[in-house]
Amino acid sequence: MLLKHKATIKFDPSNIRHREAVHSFMKRRAWVDSPVQFSKDLAYSSIAEQVQTKLLQWYIDQEISKQTAQL
């Protein structure tokens, strides 16, 4: 049996499929059966840290954009 290596992709917090994959990870605490596999940026110690940080920044940016639009 040959091991399959899934292609990795850059995490994009604006992509709903990527956010769904993170949501599934948070429920199961595993990436094993994730439909997407993210590459890890060298600035982060883990993929979990990376997606958490990028998602937080994305949500904050969304909130700020909404507040700015209301002014």
C-alpha positions as CSV (number, residue, x, y, z in Angstrom):
1,M,0.0,0.0,0.0
2,L,1.4,3.4,-1.0
3,L,1.0,6.4,1.2
4,K,-0.9,9.2,-0.5
5,H,0.4,12.7,0.1
6,K,-2.3,15.3,-0.1
7,A,-1.4,18.6,-1.8
8,T,-1.3,21.4,0.7
9,I,-2.8,24.8,0.1
10,K,-2.4,28.2,1.7
11,F,-5.0,28.9,4.4
12,D,-7.4,31.7,3.3
13,P,-9.8,32.8,6.1
14,S,-12.1,34.4,3.6
15,N,-12.8,31.0,1.9
16,I,-15.8,29.4,3.5
17,R,-14.5,25.9,2.8
18,H,-11.3,26.7,4.7
19,R,-13.3,28.0,7.7
20,E,-15.5,24.9,7.6
21,A,-12.4,22.7,7.7
22,V,-11.2,24.6,10.8
23,H,-14.6,24.2,12.4
24,S,-14.4,20.5,11.8
25,F,-10.9,20.4,13.3
26,M,-12.1,22.3,16.4
27,K,-14.8,19.7,17.0
28,R,-12.7,16.6,16.3
29,R,-9.2,17.9,17.3
30,A,-7.7,16.3,14.2
31,W,-6.8,17.2,10.6
32,V,-6.6,13.5,9.5
33,D,-9.9,13.4,7.5
34,S,-10.0,17.1,6.5
35,P,-11.0,17.6,2.8
36,V,-8.2,20.2,2.6
37,Q,-4.7,20.2,4.0
38,F,-3.1,23.5,4.8
39,S,0.5,24.4,4.4
40,K,2.2,25.9,7.5
41,D,3.8,29.3,7.3
42,L,7.2,29.4,9.0
43,A,6.1,32.2,11.3
44,Y,3.8,29.8,13.2
45,S,4.6,26.8,15.4
46,S,1.6,24.8,14.2
47,I,-1.2,24.9,11.6
48,A,-3.7,25.3,14.5
49,E,-1.9,28.4,15.7
50,Q,-1.7,29.7,12.2
51,V,-5.4,29.3,11.3
52,Q,-6.5,30.7,14.7
53,T,-4.4,33.8,14.4
54,K,-5.4,34.4,10.7
55,L,-9.1,33.8,11.5
56,L,-9.0,36.2,14.4
57,Q,-7.4,38.9,12.3
58,W,-9.9,38.3,9.5
59,Y,-12.9,38.5,11.8
60,I,-11.5,41.7,13.4
61,D,-11.0,43.2,10.0
62,Q,-14.6,42.3,9.1
63,E,-15.9,44.0,12.2
64,I,-13.8,47.1,11.7
65,S,-15.0,47.3,8.0
66,K,-18.6,47.2,9.2
67,Q,-18.1,49.9,11.7
68,T,-16.3,52.1,9.2
69,A,-19.1,51.7,6.7
70,Q,-21.7,52.8,9.2
71,L,-19.9,56.2,9.8
